[in-house]
Amino acid sequence: MTNQVHLPACWPSVSVVIPALNEARNLPHVFARLPGGLHEVIVVDGHSVDNTCAVARRLLPDARIITQTRGGKGNALACGFAAATGQIIVMLDADGSADAGEIPAFVQVLLDGADFAKGSRFAPGGGSSDLTRLRTVGNRALMALVNQAYGTAYTDLCYGFNVFWRRHLPVLRLDSTTPSPDGAQRLWGDGFEIETLIAIRVTVARLAVVEVPSFEHSRIHGTSNLTAFSDGLRVLRTIFTERRARNAAARSAPGQFGKTELPEEVASFQGPRSREAE
């Protein structure tokens, strides 16, 4: 495995969190693009039935492999975030769609003063060979809702390549420990709505978010677990539910939204539970 670049030794420590569900054939391509000098690579296994874990151990013996507590991409990320020990956390998909070689550009944005580096396929210099017309239209429509509701100017909403300082984890308020009571129940944010949930919560917390142009490649092997229509509805529900919670908190504590300091109503809000089978 040949690393394309090496992070400078003087940079903060970087943890890469990779949710993986039956991605054994894709991991060689993903790992080959990881830069050298990383603090750790955390592979969060989603109860794979192929040899995902064995491949990860063979390719990167020092990788930390953990099993997620429930189901869904959001829960896998929450578990990986909770386990991370680096100063900076990278969210990286295991299907080869995101180029790990772009990680230094994201980290540099944080070093330049940002709290959260948000990947964008639609920012100048970004792109995608994977987006269908339906997904593009849906992403733009949902993004417009978020921009209007929160006064943001995001150019991309539902993209999972993001990098942020680990010290801001409390802002995300993700539950990685509560077990699923029936093996099928998802908690708020456990699914593909996780990118939207994170984007909204970092906005409400007034973190400094900077978009980073990124190119999304087509999945190398296998088929995506994402379902455009049903997952789009989950994203839509997330936008309105989080907005209602934010408005309620603002009415009870006007003028109290400071950076990383949230009113109690927002800080404790986890959203409704969704009873959806994996």
Backbone as CSV, one residue per row, in Angstrom:
resi,resn,N_x,N_y,N_z,CA_x,CA_y,CA_z,C_x,C_y,C_z
1,MET,0.849,-1.192,0.000,0.000,0.000,0.000,0.883,1.240,0.000
2,THR,0.724,2.102,-0.978,1.563,3.285,-1.132,0.772,4.530,-0.778
3,ASN,1.231,5.273,0.233,0.583,6.517,0.595,0.939,7.594,-0.415
4,GLN,-0.048,8.394,-0.793,0.169,9.431,-1.797,0.898,10.627,-1.209
5,VAL,0.566,11.010,0.009,1.171,12.168,0.669,1.422,11.793,2.123
6,HIS,2.163,12.640,2.807,2.450,12.412,4.216,2.156,13.697,4.968
7,LEU,1.354,13.591,6.025,1.029,14.774,6.809,2.274,15.263,7.544
8,PRO,2.495,16.568,7.593,3.658,17.093,8.321,3.630,16.686,9.783
9,ALA,4.785,16.386,10.325,4.868,15.938,11.716,4.397,17.004,12.695
10,CYS,4.478,18.256,12.296,4.088,19.349,13.190,2.576,19.568,13.238
11,TRP,1.817,18.880,12.380,0.363,19.064,12.346,-0.296,18.384,13.546
12,PRO,-1.491,18.812,13.912,-2.235,18.124,14.977,-2.513,16.677,14.582
13,SER,-2.795,15.845,15.579,-3.075,14.436,15.314,-4.426,14.277,14.628
14,VAL,-4.481,13.372,13.649,-5.673,13.197,12.817,-6.188,11.764,12.928
15,SER,-7.469,11.643,13.288,-8.154,10.352,13.317,-9.086,10.261,12.118
16,VAL,-9.030,9.162,11.379,-9.929,8.950,10.242,-10.953,7.883,10.643
17,VAL,-12.229,8.246,10.578,-13.311,7.340,10.932,-13.982,6.852,9.648
18,ILE,-13.995,5.526,9.449,-14.514,4.932,8.215,-15.633,3.953,8.554
19,PRO,-16.904,4.337,8.359,-17.991,3.366,8.529,-17.953,2.366,7.381
20,ALA,-18.083,1.087,7.692,-17.953,0.075,6.640,-18.963,-1.043,6.841
21,LEU,-19.781,-1.268,5.836,-20.729,-2.382,5.834,-20.534,-3.172,4.541
22,ASN,-19.915,-4.334,4.652,-19.644,-5.197,3.492,-18.843,-4.459,2.417
23,GLU,-17.712,-3.894,2.828,-16.875,-3.104,1.922,-15.496,-3.729,1.724
24,ALA,-15.392,-5.046,1.860,-14.089,-5.706,1.772,-13.386,-5.413,0.455
25,ARG,-14.129,-5.389,-0.648,-13.504,-5.169,-1.955,-13.095,-3.721,-2.166
26,ASN,-13.698,-2.805,-1.423,-13.391,-1.389,-1.612,-12.282,-0.880,-0.703
27,LEU,-12.094,-1.522,0.431,-11.107,-1.030,1.392,-9.688,-0.928,0.821
28,PRO,-9.226,-1.859,-0.034,-7.877,-1.685,-0.590,-7.713,-0.360,-1.336
29,HIS,-8.739,0.041,-2.065,-8.663,1.300,-2.812,-8.690,2.497,-1.862
30,VAL,-9.525,2.421,-0.829,-9.630,3.520,0.126,-8.339,3.666,0.921
31,PHE,-7.816,2.559,1.439,-6.599,2.612,2.244,-5.393,3.072,1.434
32,ALA,-5.381,2.722,0.148,-4.240,3.108,-0.692,-4.125,4.614,-0.843
33,ARG,-5.223,5.332,-0.661,-5.218,6.791,-0.819,-5.029,7.528,0.504
34,LEU,-5.014,6.804,1.619,-4.824,7.462,2.908,-3.431,8.087,2.986
35,PRO,-3.338,9.312,3.477,-2.004,9.912,3.632,-1.243,9.260,4.769
36,GLY,0.050,9.356,4.727,0.858,8.869,5.830,0.835,9.878,6.975
37,GLY,1.302,9.433,8.125,1.377,10.342,9.263,0.080,10.507,10.028
38,LEU,-0.921,9.657,9.765,-2.176,9.737,10.495,-1.992,9.235,11.927
39,HIS,-2.745,9.798,12.840,-2.703,9.346,14.228,-3.350,7.975,14.368
40,GLU,-4.482,7.759,13.682,-5.171,6.479,13.743,-6.213,6.395,12.639
41,VAL,-6.518,5.166,12.264,-7.618,4.875,11.349,-8.584,3.973,12.096
42,ILE,-9.836,4.398,12.186,-10.857,3.648,12.904,-11.876,3.137,11.895
43,VAL,-11.958,1.826,11.732,-12.955,1.211,10.866,-14.113,0.764,11.743
44,VAL,-15.296,1.305,11.471,-16.482,0.957,12.253,-17.297,-0.046,11.447
45,ASP,-17.277,-1.278,11.886,-17.951,-2.340,11.147,-19.440,-2.359,11.459
46,GLY,-20.254,-2.386,10.400,-21.703,-2.407,10.551,-22.268,-3.803,10.515
47,HIS,-21.598,-4.739,11.202,-22.028,-6.142,11.236,-21.958,-6.756,9.830
48,SER,-20.822,-6.573,9.191,-20.623,-7.059,7.826,-20.673,-8.586,7.775
49,VAL,-21.134,-9.094,6.634,-21.179,-10.548,6.437,-20.090,-11.002,5.463
50,ASP,-19.311,-10.054,4.959,-18.153,-10.438,4.153,-16.913,-10.356,5.053
51,ASN,-15.727,-10.291,4.477,-14.517,-10.264,5.297,-13.959,-8.856,5.435
52,THR,-14.833,-7.886,5.632,-14.420,-6.490,5.794,-13.377,-6.340,6.894
53,CYS,-13.627,-6.895,8.050,-12.711,-6.739,9.181,-11.364,-7.406,8.902
54,ALA,-11.391,-8.584,8.302,-10.145,-9.297,8.003,-9.307,-8.526,6.997
55,VAL,-9.954,-7.967,5.990,-9.231,-7.181,4.987,-8.615,-5.948,5.631
56,ALA,-9.375,-5.271,6.495,-8.856,-4.083,7.162,-7.630,-4.425,8.005
57,ARG,-7.685,-5.530,8.726,-6.544,-5.928,9.567,-5.327,-6.289,8.718
58,ARG,-5.576,-6.943,7.582,-4.458,-7.332,6.724,-3.795,-6.117,6.081
59,LEU,-4.601,-5.175,5.624,-4.063,-4.015,4.935,-3.413,-3.016,5.880
60,LEU,-4.009,-2.879,7.052,-3.531,-1.872,7.996,-3.588,-2.474,9.405
61,PRO,-2.557,-3.223,9.784,-2.580,-3.931,11.074,-2.808,-3.013,12.272
62,ASP,-2.423,-1.746,12.140,-2.590,-0.821,13.257,-3.983,-0.190,13.305
63,ALA,-4.810,-0.482,12.328,-6.155,0.106,12.317,-6.948,-0.383,13.525
64,ARG,-7.750,0.519,14.064,-8.656,0.149,15.154,-9.983,-0.270,14.526
65,ILE,-10.445,-1.450,14.857,-11.693,-1.959,14.290,-12.698,-2.128,15.419
66,ILE,-13.809,-1.416,15.317,-14.849,-1.519,16.333,-16.168,-1.875,15.648
67,THR,-17.107,-2.371,16.414,-18.420,-2.727,15.882,-19.442,-1.706,16.372
68,GLN,-20.260,-1.202,15.462,-21.226,-0.195,15.862,-22.289,-0.786,16.772
69,THR,-22.915,0.062,17.569,-23.824,-0.394,18.611,-25.236,-0.653,18.113
70,ARG,-25.636,0.042,17.037,-26.979,-0.164,16.503,-26.829,-0.415,15.001
71,GLY,-27.522,0.331,14.170,-27.410,0.194,12.729,-27.456,1.555,12.076
72,GLY,-27.035,1.631,10.830,-27.083,2.875,10.082,-25.755,3.621,10.092
73,LYS,-25.562,4.423,9.061,-24.312,5.173,8.930,-24.108,6.165,10.061
74,GLY,-25.190,6.819,10.477,-25.069,7.807,11.540,-24.577,7.202,12.840
75,ASN,-25.113,6.047,13.190,-24.666,5.373,14.405,-23.214,4.928,14.282
76,ALA,-22.824,4.456,13.089,-21.430,4.051,12.888,-20.489,5.229,13.092
77,LEU,-20.861,6.389,12.563,-20.026,7.573,12.749,-19.968,7.971,14.214
78,ALA,-21.117,7.935,14.894,-21.145,8.298,16.310,-20.211,7.406,17.115
79,CYS,-20.208,6.103,16.808,-19.321,5.167,17.508,-17.857,5.481,17.210
80,GLY,-17.569,5.790,15.950,-16.204,6.123,15.582,-15.733,7.417,16.222
81,PHE,-16.620,8.413,16.262,-16.269,9.686,16.893,-15.948,9.484,18.372
82,ALA,-16.776,8.677,19.052,-16.583,8.441,20.481,-15.260,7.741,20.757
83,ALA,-14.799,6.931,19.807,-13.555,6.185,19.995,-12.318,6.975,19.594
84,ALA,-12.495,8.019,18.818,-11.358,8.765,18.270,-10.582,9.483,19.374
85,THR,-9.270,9.508,19.218,-8.405,10.181,20.187,-7.572,11.291,19.559
86,GLY,-7.646,11.463,18.238,-6.904,12.526,17.582,-7.525,13.893,17.829
87,GLN,-6.755,14.931,17.571,-7.273,16.293,17.736,-8.243,16.663,16.621
88,ILE,-8.094,16.026,15.482,-8.945,16.276,14.317,-9.573,14.965,13.889
89,ILE,-10.855,15.033,13.512,-11.580,13.841,13.061,-11.971,14.004,11.597
90,VAL,-11.721,12.965,10.819,-12.089,12.916,9.405,-13.206,11.905,9.220
91,MET,-14.285,12.302,8.539,-15.366,11.397,8.160,-15.088,10.934,6.735
92,LEU,-14.902,9.622,6.544,-14.539,9.116,5.224,-15.355,7.878,4.888
93,ASP,-16.012,7.869,3.732,-16.794,6.706,3.304,-15.871,5.577,2.864
94,ALA,-16.379,4.350,2.996,-15.579,3.158,2.690,-15.796,2.635,1.286
95,ASP,-16.618,3.301,0.482,-16.941,2.770,-0.849,-16.029,3.305,-1.948
96,GLY,-15.059,4.143,-1.582,-14.139,4.702,-2.565,-14.635,5.955,-3.243
97,SER,-15.805,6.454,-2.847,-16.354,7.645,-3.501,-15.619,8.909,-3.106
98,ALA,-15.182,8.984,-1.863,-14.414,10.141,-1.408,-12.927,9.832,-1.513
99,ASP,-12.159,10.802,-1.949,-10.723,10.616,-2.166,-9.972,10.995,-0.898
100,ALA,-9.418,9.992,-0.211,-8.668,10.252,1.019,-7.448,11.120,0.774
101,GLY,-7.012,11.195,-0.477,-5.887,12.064,-0.806,-6.203,13.542,-0.631
102,GLU,-7.490,13.866,-0.477,-7.889,15.262,-0.255,-7.822,15.651,1.220
103,ILE,-7.566,14.709,2.104,-7.574,14.995,3.541,-6.673,16.168,3.917
104,PRO,-5.435,16.270,3.399,-4.604,17.413,3.786,-5.234,18.767,3.475
105,ALA,-5.976,18.869,2.385,-6.621,20.141,2.046,-7.683,20.499,3.078
106,PHE,-8.422,19.496,3.551,-9.430,19.725,4.581,-8.775,20.155,5.894
107,VAL,-7.718,19.440,6.277,-7.030,19.762,7.531,-6.449,21.170,7.469
108,GLN,-5.928,21.554,6.325,-5.350,22.887,6.197,-6.386,23.973,6.460
109,VAL,-7.628,23.726,6.042,-8.697,24.683,6.299,-8.896,24.868,7.806
110,LEU,-8.805,23.784,8.571,-8.908,23.898,10.023,-7.721,24.658,10.597
111,LEU,-6.543,24.377,10.088,-5.354,25.068,10.569,-5.415,26.558,10.260
112,ASP,-6.159,26.909,9.219,-6.319,28.321,8.852,-7.382,29.032,9.681
113,GLY,-8.046,28.294,10.587,-8.968,28.949,11.497,-10.384,28.424,11.531
114,ALA,-10.753,27.513,10.627,-12.120,26.987,10.620,-12.312,25.983,11.751
115,ASP,-13.564,25.828,12.171,-13.921,24.799,13.140,-14.319,23.502,12.449
116,PHE,-14.913,23.661,11.254,-15.494,22.520,10.552,-15.260,22.710,9.058
117,ALA,-14.616,21.733,8.430,-14.363,21.769,6.979,-15.370,20.854,6.307
118,LYS,-16.263,21.454,5.519,-17.382,20.716,4.925,-17.120,20.483,3.439
119,GLY,-17.029,19.221,3.044,-16.805,18.913,1.640,-17.980,19.327,0.776
120,SER,-17.676,19.826,-0.421,-18.735,20.231,-1.348,-18.386,19.787,-2.764
121,ARG,-19.345,19.084,-3.369,-19.177,18.667,-4.760,-19.548,19.779,-5.724
122,PHE,-20.195,20.823,-5.217,-20.699,21.883,-6.080,-19.934,23.192,-5.937
123,ALA,-18.996,23.248,-5.001,-18.133,24.420,-4.907,-17.172,24.406,-6.090
124,PRO,-16.706,25.578,-6.537,-15.739,25.621,-7.643,-14.538,24.732,-7.360
125,GLY,-14.259,23.814,-8.277,-13.171,22.860,-8.098,-13.638,21.497,-7.647
126,GLY,-14.910,21.400,-7.237,-15.476,20.118,-6.848,-16.196,19.468,-8.009
127,GLY,-16.793,18.303,-7.756,-17.515,17.615,-8.827,-17.931,16.227,-8.391
128,SER,-18.599,15.516,-9.277,-19.045,14.162,-8.977,-19.246,13.371,-10.264
129,SER,-18.863,12.111,-10.213,-19.164,11.197,-11.307,-20.219,10.185,-10.868
130,ASP,-20.820,10.445,-9.716,-21.745,9.474,-9.125,-23.172,10.009,-8.974
131,LEU,-23.338,11.325,-8.927,-24.656,11.899,-8.682,-25.599,11.663,-9.857
132,THR,-26.765,11.107,-9.558,-27.810,10.999,-10.564,-28.572,12.321,-10.615
133,ARG,-29.378,12.478,-11.641,-30.154,13.701,-11.753,-31.123,13.837,-10.573
134,LEU,-31.743,12.723,-10.169,-32.677,12.753,-9.058,-31.988,13.173,-7.772
135,ARG,-30.838,12.592,-7.510,-30.107,12.933,-6.286,-29.631,14.376,-6.313
136,THR,-29.233,14.867,-7.478,-28.794,16.254,-7.588,-29.931,17.215,-7.281
137,VAL,-31.088,16.960,-7.893,-32.245,17.820,-7.665,-32.664,17.760,-6.197
138,GLY,-32.710,16.564,-5.635,-33.100,16.422,-4.244,-32.141,17.120,-3.305
139,ASN,-30.841,16.958,-3.549,-29.840,17.602,-2.706,-29.966,19.115,-2.758
140,ARG,-30.176,19.655,-3.939,-30.288,21.115,-4.081,-31.546,21.636,-3.398
141,ALA,-32.649,20.896,-3.505,-33.892,21.337,-2.879,-33.761,21.325,-1.355
142,LEU,-33.198,20.259,-0.812,-33.026,20.169,0.632,-32.021,21.205,1.127
143,MET,-30.983,21.430,0.351,-29.988,22.432,0.703,-30.610,23.829,0.748
144,ALA,-31.494,24.127,-0.210,-32.160,25.429,-0.230,-33.003,25.623,1.024
145,LEU,-33.658,24.551,1.490,-34.448,24.642,2.715,-33.562,24.976,3.916
146,VAL,-32.438,24.300,4.016,-31.525,24.557,5.125,-30.980,25.973,5.053
147,ASN,-30.577,26.403,3.872,-30.037,27.752,3.733,-31.060,28.813,4.113
148,GLN,-32.294,28.592,3.721,-33.345,29.555,4.051,-33.664,29.525,5.548
149,ALA,-33.709,28.335,6.124,-34.099,28.206,7.525,-33.022,28.690,8.481
150,TYR,-31.756,28.549,8.098,-30.670,28.846,9.027,-29.766,29.985,8.571
151,GLY,-30.075,30.593,7.443,-29.265,31.711,6.979,-27.880,31.320,6.531
152,THR,-27.723,30.075,6.101,-26.430,29.591,5.626,-26.325,29.768,4.115
153,ALA,-25.164,29.449,3.583,-24.956,29.543,2.139,-24.251,28.288,1.640
154,TYR,-24.675,27.144,2.156,-24.071,25.884,1.739,-24.317,25.649,0.249
155,THR,-23.316,25.071,-0.415,-23.504,24.665,-1.804,-23.760,23.168,-1.918
156,ASP,-23.570,22.428,-0.816,-23.788,20.979,-0.801,-24.254,20.605,0.591
157,LEU,-25.244,19.737,0.672,-25.784,19.353,1.970,-25.485,17.901,2.303
158,CYS,-25.845,16.994,1.424,-25.799,15.561,1.733,-24.515,14.916,1.227
159,TYR,-23.379,15.413,1.698,-22.092,14.841,1.305,-21.347,14.489,2.577
160,GLY,-20.785,13.287,2.623,-20.258,12.763,3.870,-18.785,12.977,4.136
161,PHE,-18.094,13.742,3.301,-16.665,13.976,3.511,-16.506,15.287,4.279
162,ASN,-16.283,15.179,5.580,-16.155,16.340,6.447,-15.029,16.115,7.444
163,VAL,-14.429,17.214,7.903,-13.314,17.154,8.836,-13.519,18.247,9.883
164,PHE,-13.292,17.914,11.157,-13.533,18.903,12.200,-12.654,18.639,13.414
165,TRP,-12.541,19.666,14.256,-11.780,19.528,15.501,-12.570,18.654,16.478
166,ARG,-11.911,17.700,17.089,-12.597,16.786,18.004,-13.190,17.526,19.196
167,ARG,-12.649,18.656,19.560,-13.169,19.395,20.722,-14.608,19.865,20.519
168,HIS,-15.079,19.840,19.273,-16.446,20.273,19.009,-17.457,19.118,19.019
169,LEU,-17.034,17.926,19.394,-17.956,16.790,19.423,-19.207,17.036,20.266
170,PRO,-19.110,17.722,21.424,-20.325,17.948,22.214,-21.432,18.672,21.446
171,VAL,-21.060,19.495,20.481,-22.046,20.220,19.673,-22.926,19.256,18.876
172,LEU,-22.349,18.133,18.440,-23.083,17.193,17.586,-24.114,16.391,18.370
173,ARG,-23.879,16.135,19.647,-24.827,15.449,20.525,-25.296,14.117,19.922
174,LEU,-24.360,13.300,19.528,-24.684,12.008,18.937,-24.583,10.916,19.997
175,ASP,-25.557,10.028,20.014,-25.637,8.948,20.995,-25.008,7.682,20.411
176,SER,-23.915,7.245,21.018,-23.245,6.030,20.530,-23.409,4.851,21.470
177,THR,-24.063,5.052,22.609,-24.067,4.016,23.641,-25.420,3.345,23.861
178,THR,-26.516,4.046,23.611,-27.836,3.460,23.876,-28.078,2.283,22.942
179,PRO,-28.339,1.104,23.474,-28.579,-0.054,22.592,-29.949,0.020,21.942
180,SER,-30.076,-0.599,20.777,-31.370,-0.696,20.118,-32.217,-1.715,20.862
181,PRO,-33.423,-1.341,21.285,-34.229,-2.262,22.097,-34.724,-3.491,21.359
182,ASP,-34.824,-3.407,20.033,-35.367,-4.560,19.303,-34.511,-4.980,18.118
183,GLY,-33.327,-4.401,18.010,-32.435,-4.772,16.924,-32.728,-4.077,15.617
184,ALA,-33.847,-3.372,15.523,-34.221,-2.700,14.280,-34.424,-1.207,14.465
185,GLN,-34.631,-0.775,15.699,-34.939,0.625,15.947,-33.710,1.510,15.791
186,ARG,-33.901,2.608,15.092,-32.839,3.588,14.957,-33.158,4.797,15.825
187,LEU,-32.118,5.380,16.392,-32.287,6.619,17.121,-32.123,7.784,16.157
188,TRP,-32.421,8.959,16.656,-32.336,10.161,15.833,-30.917,10.350,15.304
189,GLY,-30.766,10.400,13.992,-29.457,10.599,13.391,-28.708,9.331,13.045
190,ASP,-29.313,8.169,13.237,-28.615,6.909,12.967,-28.483,6.606,11.479
191,GLY,-29.308,7.209,10.632,-29.315,6.885,9.217,-28.485,7.840,8.374
192,PHE,-28.828,7.887,7.078,-28.087,8.738,6.153,-28.394,10.221,6.335
193,GLU,-29.331,10.530,7.220,-29.598,11.941,7.510,-28.490,12.562,8.357
194,ILE,-27.497,11.773,8.740,-26.464,12.233,9.651,-25.726,13.467,9.130
195,GLU,-25.425,13.522,7.820,-24.702,14.683,7.305,-25.507,15.966,7.483
196,THR,-26.822,15.880,7.244,-27.683,17.049,7.414,-27.779,17.436,8.882
197,LEU,-27.933,16.453,9.747,-28.027,16.711,11.175,-26.772,17.422,11.668
198,ILE,-25.620,16.952,11.250,-24.363,17.572,11.664,-24.262,18.994,11.121
199,ALA,-24.607,19.186,9.841,-24.525,20.518,9.234,-25.399,21.516,9.982
200,ILE,-26.597,21.077,10.380,-27.506,21.964,11.103,-26.971,22.273,12.495
201,ARG,-26.506,21.269,13.184,-26.079,21.490,14.565,-24.808,22.319,14.666
202,VAL,-23.885,22.188,13.732,-22.707,23.056,13.775,-23.092,24.490,13.429
203,THR,-24.137,24.644,12.606,-24.627,25.982,12.278,-25.277,26.625,13.489
204,VAL,-26.146,25.878,14.174,-26.819,26.398,15.360,-25.802,26.776,16.433
205,ALA,-24.717,26.021,16.528,-23.671,26.295,17.510,-22.738,27.418,17.081
206,ARG,-22.977,27.942,15.876,-22.180,29.053,15.340,-20.707,28.711,15.195
207,LEU,-20.426,27.489,14.814,-19.052,27.142,14.481,-18.689,27.763,13.138
208,ALA,-17.407,27.990,12.963,-16.918,28.532,11.694,-16.799,27.391,10.692
209,VAL,-17.716,27.358,9.716,-17.769,26.290,8.717,-17.230,26.820,7.389
210,VAL,-16.298,26.099,6.812,-15.727,26.467,5.519,-15.887,25.287,4.575
211,GLU,-16.450,25.546,3.399,-16.600,24.484,2.411,-15.288,24.241,1.677
212,VAL,-15.025,22.966,1.398,-13.809,22.556,0.693,-14.226,21.827,-0.581
213,PRO,-13.787,22.295,-1.750,-14.136,21.587,-2.987,-13.653,20.144,-2.939
214,SER,-14.515,19.219,-3.345,-14.170,17.800,-3.297,-14.792,17.105,-4.496
215,PHE,-14.100,16.107,-5.004,-14.641,15.349,-6.127,-15.104,13.981,-5.642
216,GLU,-16.359,13.674,-5.932,-16.951,12.392,-5.552,-16.862,11.418,-6.726
217,HIS,-16.238,10.279,-6.482,-16.114,9.243,-7.499,-17.266,8.255,-7.370
218,SER,-17.482,7.489,-8.398,-18.494,6.437,-8.324,-18.014,5.337,-7.391
219,ARG,-18.956,4.711,-6.708,-18.629,3.561,-5.873,-17.858,2.546,-6.707
220,ILE,-16.798,1.967,-6.144,-15.944,1.064,-6.904,-16.606,-0.305,-7.073
221,HIS,-17.031,-0.902,-5.973,-17.670,-2.223,-6.011,-18.951,-2.188,-5.195
222,GLY,-19.896,-3.054,-5.557,-21.116,-3.195,-4.779,-22.135,-2.114,-5.078
223,THR,-23.210,-2.142,-4.310,-24.277,-1.165,-4.482,-24.448,-0.367,-3.195
224,SER,-24.906,0.852,-3.356,-25.070,1.739,-2.212,-26.217,1.281,-1.323
225,ASN,-26.071,1.526,-0.020,-27.146,1.254,0.919,-28.139,2.415,1.002
226,LEU,-27.840,3.502,0.297,-28.704,4.675,0.316,-29.885,4.482,-0.628
227,THR,-31.072,4.865,-0.169,-32.274,4.872,-0.992,-32.721,6.320,-1.144
228,ALA,-32.666,6.826,-2.362,-32.838,8.260,-2.579,-34.137,8.787,-1.989
229,PHE,-35.264,8.103,-2.232,-36.553,8.638,-1.804,-36.729,8.567,-0.289
230,SER,-36.554,7.374,0.294,-36.798,7.219,1.732,-35.784,7.984,2.560
231,ASP,-34.520,7.962,2.135,-33.513,8.702,2.877,-33.691,10.205,2.684
232,GLY,-34.194,10.603,1.514,-34.509,12.013,1.302,-35.590,12.487,2.254
233,LEU,-36.575,11.632,2.515,-37.633,11.981,3.462,-37.077,12.107,4.875
234,ARG,-36.133,11.250,5.214,-35.503,11.347,6.537,-34.753,12.670,6.670
235,VAL,-34.084,13.089,5.599,-33.377,14.370,5.625,-34.367,15.520,5.784
236,LEU,-35.473,15.456,5.044,-36.495,16.492,5.138,-37.047,16.577,6.558
237,ARG,-37.329,15.429,7.127,-37.833,15.388,8.499,-36.816,15.979,9.463
238,THR,-35.543,15.699,9.238,-34.491,16.228,10.093,-34.469,17.745,10.067
239,ILE,-34.578,18.317,8.878,-34.545,19.775,8.736,-35.647,20.426,9.563
240,PHE,-36.879,19.927,9.433,-38.002,20.560,10.111,-38.000,20.275,11.615
241,THR,-37.608,19.062,12.013,-37.600,18.734,13.435,-36.539,19.527,14.179
242,GLU,-35.347,19.614,13.610,-34.286,20.390,14.240,-34.645,21.876,14.284
243,ARG,-35.324,22.357,13.250,-35.732,23.754,13.222,-36.757,24.056,14.315
244,ARG,-37.702,23.145,14.506,-38.696,23.346,15.557,-38.037,23.374,16.930
245,ALA,-37.088,22.488,17.145,-36.392,22.454,18.433,-35.602,23.733,18.649
246,ARG,-34.978,24.210,17.593,-34.185,25.434,17.701,-35.078,26.637,17.990
247,ASN,-36.219,26.714,17.333,-37.138,27.826,17.552,-37.696,27.816,18.963
248,ALA,-38.025,26.626,19.455,-38.546,26.526,20.818,-37.508,26.985,21.832
249,ALA,-36.256,26.585,21.614,-35.195,26.985,22.530,-34.936,28.481,22.448
250,ALA,-35.019,29.053,21.242,-34.783,30.482,21.073,-35.847,31.305,21.784
251,ARG,-37.084,30.802,21.769,-38.153,31.528,22.451,-37.979,31.504,23.964
252,SER,-37.446,30.410,24.474,-37.270,30.292,25.923,-35.986,30.942,26.410
253,ALA,-35.019,31.118,25.516,-33.740,31.728,25.908,-33.260,32.643,24.798
254,PRO,-33.967,33.759,24.544,-33.598,34.648,23.439,-32.203,35.231,23.610
255,GLY,-31.471,35.251,22.502,-30.157,35.875,22.506,-29.071,35.078,23.169
256,GLN,-29.331,33.807,23.472,-28.360,33.005,24.212,-27.552,32.045,23.346
257,PHE,-27.683,32.141,22.021,-26.967,31.198,21.161,-25.536,31.666,20.951
258,GLY,-24.632,31.248,21.818,-23.229,31.582,21.652,-22.472,30.418,21.072
259,LYS,-21.265,30.646,20.614,-20.480,29.604,19.969,-20.226,28.442,20.918
260,THR,-20.670,27.274,20.527,-20.562,26.009,21.248,-21.311,26.017,22.586
261,GLU,-22.114,27.080,22.851,-22.906,27.122,24.074,-24.367,27.141,23.685
262,LEU,-25.078,26.046,23.946,-26.448,25.909,23.500,-27.408,26.001,24.673
263,PRO,-28.611,26.561,24.434,-29.629,26.531,25.474,-29.900,25.087,25.892
264,GLU,-30.341,24.897,27.129,-30.548,23.549,27.656,-31.496,22.734,26.793
265,GLU,-32.532,23.388,26.251,-33.517,22.660,25.448,-32.888,22.063,24.203
266,VAL,-31.969,22.815,23.583,-31.301,22.318,22.387,-30.226,21.308,22.766
267,ALA,-29.479,21.602,23.811,-28.376,20.722,24.197,-28.869,19.335,24.565
268,SER,-30.065,19.246,25.135,-30.585,17.946,25.550,-31.444,17.275,24.490
269,PHE,-31.760,17.987,23.410,-32.668,17.440,22.408,-31.965,16.417,21.532
270,GLN,-32.538,15.223,21.436,-31.977,14.179,20.590,-32.888,13.844,19.421
271,GLY,-34.090,14.392,19.404,-35.009,14.115,18.314,-35.835,12.869,18.574
272,PRO,-36.843,12.642,17.763,-37.698,11.472,17.941,-36.989,10.196,17.525
273,ARG,-37.462,9.091,18.034,-36.919,7.802,17.611,-37.694,7.328,16.393
274,SER,-36.965,6.757,15.473,-37.594,6.285,14.235,-37.527,4.773,14.187
275,ARG,-38.673,4.141,14.044,-38.722,2.694,14.026,-38.651,2.214,12.581
276,GLU,-37.409,2.116,12.084,-37.198,1.655,10.721,-36.242,0.485,10.746
277,ALA,-36.597,-0.570,10.053,-35.715,-1.737,9.986,-34.519,-1.413,9.131
278,GLU,-33.436,-2.109,9.436,-32.222,-1.937,8.614,-32.475,-2.406,7.210
